[in-house]
Amino acid sequence: MLLLLAQLVAVATSIQTVAVVHDIRSYGAVAGTQSAYKTNQASVNKALAAAAVGDTVLVPAGLTFYAMGGMYVSGKQSLTFQLDGNLTSVADFQAWPAPGQEYKQFLEFHNCSDITMTSSTGDGVVDGTGIPWWERYIIGECGVNVFKNKTIYCPKRPKLVMFSNSEHVLVEKVTLVNSPSFNLQLNQVKHAEVRYINVNTDIQASTPESQD
């Protein structure tokens, strides 16, 4: 009996957890279609929620996925967010979640540890489609609110990528473009490394057109 128990323990300890790759398309994400921005936001959140310790959430290469803000995960450990394709923001001011006084960030990792955001191809892009935000908040109705003291309620602009209350964070080999506000913010983060990233602002960039 003791021998059998020892053998069972040996077998159990020899079994290794197999890491899973969660392609966001498996959760309903649709590439190349601007009108799918709500679906794609939900799909990324489902993939993030499903990821276990050691897993990878994949934005596949060569594809653009339109999304709105509110892509968010909390409490994850040893997670890789592999951005090989393109996540592009759609600035729907009405639909974009805005609890309290601030729009939710486009993509946020909260209360996580051992988190890596990377690209295996080096071509991964997060595009904030900043022009509609800049126009609204600098020369538009929210700009008027600031400069002429009008009583227009304008939530704070979202950050493109945020890590908050987290530790052991690595961000590498990705490009961040045209954020509505800050491109990358580390808020209450310990042991962070940011390397080999590109941050671009192009005031001539056009807003995404539907590819339906």
C-alpha positions as CSV (number, residue, x, y, z in Angstrom):
1,M,0.0,0.0,0.0
2,L,2.8,2.4,0.9
3,L,4.6,1.5,-2.3
4,L,1.5,2.2,-4.4
5,L,1.1,5.5,-2.6
6,A,4.7,6.4,-3.3
7,Q,4.3,5.6,-7.0
8,L,1.2,7.7,-7.3
9,V,3.0,10.7,-5.6
10,A,5.9,10.2,-8.0
11,V,3.6,10.2,-11.0
12,A,1.7,13.3,-9.8
13,T,4.9,15.3,-9.2
14,S,6.3,14.3,-12.6
15,I,3.2,15.7,-14.5
16,Q,4.0,19.2,-15.7
17,T,1.3,21.8,-16.5
18,V,1.1,22.4,-20.3
19,A,0.9,26.0,-21.1
20,V,-2.0,27.0,-23.4
21,V,-2.0,29.6,-26.1
22,H,-5.3,31.5,-26.2
23,D,-5.8,32.9,-29.6
24,I,-8.3,35.7,-29.3
25,R,-10.1,34.5,-32.4
26,S,-11.0,31.4,-30.4
27,Y,-13.0,33.7,-28.2
28,G,-14.9,35.4,-31.0
29,A,-12.5,38.1,-32.2
30,V,-13.0,39.2,-35.8
31,A,-10.1,40.6,-37.8
32,G,-10.3,43.5,-40.2
33,T,-13.8,44.6,-39.3
34,Q,-14.2,48.0,-37.6
35,S,-17.8,47.3,-36.6
36,A,-16.6,44.4,-34.5
37,Y,-14.9,46.7,-32.0
38,K,-17.3,45.8,-29.1
39,T,-17.0,42.1,-29.9
40,N,-13.3,42.2,-30.0
41,Q,-13.0,44.0,-26.7
42,A,-15.1,41.3,-25.1
43,S,-13.1,38.6,-26.9
44,V,-9.8,39.9,-25.5
45,N,-11.3,40.0,-22.0
46,K,-12.5,36.4,-22.3
47,A,-9.1,35.2,-23.5
48,L,-7.4,37.1,-20.6
49,A,-9.9,35.7,-18.1
50,A,-9.4,32.1,-19.3
51,A,-5.6,32.2,-19.2
52,A,-4.0,30.2,-16.4
53,V,-0.6,30.4,-14.9
54,G,2.0,30.1,-17.6
55,D,-0.4,30.7,-20.5
56,T,-0.2,33.0,-23.4
57,V,-2.9,35.3,-24.9
58,L,-2.2,35.7,-28.6
59,V,-3.1,38.5,-31.0
60,P,-2.1,36.7,-34.2
61,A,0.3,38.1,-36.7
62,G,-0.7,39.9,-39.9
63,L,-4.2,40.8,-38.7
64,T,-5.8,44.0,-37.3
65,F,-8.4,43.8,-34.6
66,Y,-10.5,46.9,-33.9
67,A,-11.5,47.3,-30.3
68,M,-12.7,49.9,-27.8
69,G,-11.3,50.4,-24.3
70,G,-12.0,48.4,-21.3
71,M,-9.7,45.4,-22.1
72,Y,-8.8,44.6,-18.5
73,V,-7.5,41.7,-16.5
74,S,-6.7,41.4,-12.7
75,G,-5.0,39.0,-10.5
76,K,-3.1,37.0,-13.1
77,Q,0.3,35.4,-12.6
78,S,2.9,34.3,-15.2
79,L,0.9,35.5,-18.2
80,T,2.3,36.4,-21.6
81,F,0.4,38.8,-23.8
82,Q,1.8,38.1,-27.3
83,L,1.0,40.9,-29.6
84,D,2.0,39.7,-33.0
85,G,-0.8,41.6,-34.8
86,N,-2.4,44.9,-34.5
87,L,-4.9,46.2,-31.8
88,T,-6.5,49.4,-33.1
89,S,-8.8,51.6,-31.0
90,V,-12.2,52.8,-32.2
91,A,-13.0,56.1,-30.5
92,D,-16.7,55.6,-29.7
93,F,-17.0,58.1,-26.9
94,Q,-20.5,56.9,-26.0
95,A,-19.8,53.2,-25.8
96,W,-16.3,53.4,-24.3
97,P,-16.6,52.5,-20.6
98,A,-16.3,55.5,-18.4
99,P,-17.0,54.8,-14.8
100,G,-16.4,57.7,-12.4
101,Q,-14.3,60.6,-13.9
102,E,-12.1,58.7,-16.3
103,Y,-12.5,56.5,-19.4
104,K,-11.2,53.0,-18.9
105,Q,-7.8,52.4,-20.3
106,F,-7.5,50.8,-23.7
107,L,-5.6,47.8,-22.2
108,E,-4.9,47.3,-18.5
109,F,-3.2,44.7,-16.4
110,H,-4.1,45.2,-12.7
111,N,-2.7,43.4,-9.6
112,C,-0.7,41.0,-11.7
113,S,2.7,39.4,-11.3
114,D,5.3,38.0,-13.8
115,I,3.5,39.6,-16.8
116,T,5.2,39.9,-20.2
117,M,3.9,41.9,-23.1
118,T,5.9,41.0,-26.2
119,S,5.9,40.3,-29.9
120,S,7.5,37.2,-31.4
121,T,7.6,39.0,-34.8
122,G,8.5,42.5,-33.6
123,D,5.6,43.8,-35.6
124,G,3.0,44.0,-32.8
125,V,1.2,47.4,-32.7
126,V,-1.2,49.0,-30.3
127,D,-2.8,51.9,-32.2
128,G,-4.7,54.4,-30.1
129,T,-6.2,56.3,-33.0
130,G,-5.5,59.5,-31.1
131,I,-6.7,62.1,-33.5
132,P,-10.4,62.0,-32.5
133,W,-9.4,62.3,-28.9
134,W,-7.0,65.1,-29.5
135,E,-9.5,67.0,-31.5
136,R,-12.2,66.6,-28.8
137,Y,-10.0,67.5,-25.9
138,I,-7.8,70.2,-27.4
139,I,-9.9,72.1,-29.9
140,G,-13.3,70.4,-29.5
141,E,-16.0,70.6,-26.8
142,C,-13.7,69.4,-24.0
143,G,-11.1,71.9,-25.1
144,V,-13.7,74.6,-24.9
145,N,-14.5,73.3,-21.5
146,V,-10.9,73.8,-20.4
147,F,-10.2,77.1,-22.0
148,K,-13.5,78.8,-21.6
149,N,-14.6,77.3,-18.4
150,K,-17.8,75.7,-19.8
151,T,-19.6,73.2,-17.7
152,I,-19.2,70.3,-20.1
153,Y,-18.6,66.9,-18.4
154,C,-15.6,65.3,-20.0
155,P,-14.1,62.1,-18.5
156,K,-10.3,62.0,-18.5
157,R,-8.8,60.5,-21.6
158,P,-7.7,56.8,-21.4
159,K,-4.1,55.5,-21.4
160,L,-3.2,53.2,-24.2
161,V,-1.5,50.5,-22.1
162,M,-1.4,50.5,-18.3
163,F,0.1,48.2,-15.7
164,S,-1.2,49.0,-12.2
165,N,-0.5,47.6,-8.7
166,S,1.7,44.8,-10.3
167,E,5.2,43.4,-10.1
168,H,7.8,41.8,-12.3
169,V,6.6,43.3,-15.6
170,L,8.3,43.1,-18.9
171,V,7.3,45.1,-22.0
172,E,9.3,44.6,-25.1
173,K,9.4,44.5,-28.9
174,V,6.0,46.3,-29.5
175,T,5.0,49.6,-31.0
176,L,2.6,52.0,-29.4
177,V,1.1,54.6,-31.7
178,N,-1.1,57.7,-31.2
179,S,-2.4,57.2,-27.7
180,P,-5.4,59.3,-26.6
181,S,-3.2,60.2,-23.6
182,F,-0.1,58.4,-22.2
183,N,1.1,55.5,-24.4
184,L,2.4,53.4,-21.5
185,Q,1.9,54.0,-17.8
186,L,3.3,52.0,-14.9
187,N,1.3,52.8,-11.8
188,Q,2.5,51.3,-8.5
189,V,4.6,48.7,-10.3
190,K,7.6,47.0,-8.8
191,H,10.5,45.4,-10.8
192,A,9.5,46.6,-14.3
193,E,11.6,46.4,-17.5
194,V,10.7,48.2,-20.7
195,R,13.0,47.5,-23.7
196,Y,13.1,47.6,-27.5
197,I,9.8,49.4,-27.9
198,N,8.8,52.1,-30.4
199,V,6.5,55.0,-29.4
200,N,5.2,57.0,-32.3
201,T,2.9,60.0,-32.7
202,D,1.6,60.9,-36.1
203,I,-0.7,63.9,-36.3
204,Q,-1.3,63.2,-40.0
205,A,-2.7,59.7,-39.3
206,S,-6.2,59.2,-40.4
207,T,-8.9,57.5,-38.3
208,P,-9.6,53.8,-39.3
209,E,-12.1,53.3,-42.0
210,S,-14.5,50.4,-42.0
211,Q,-13.4,47.3,-43.8
212,D,-16.8,45.6,-43.6
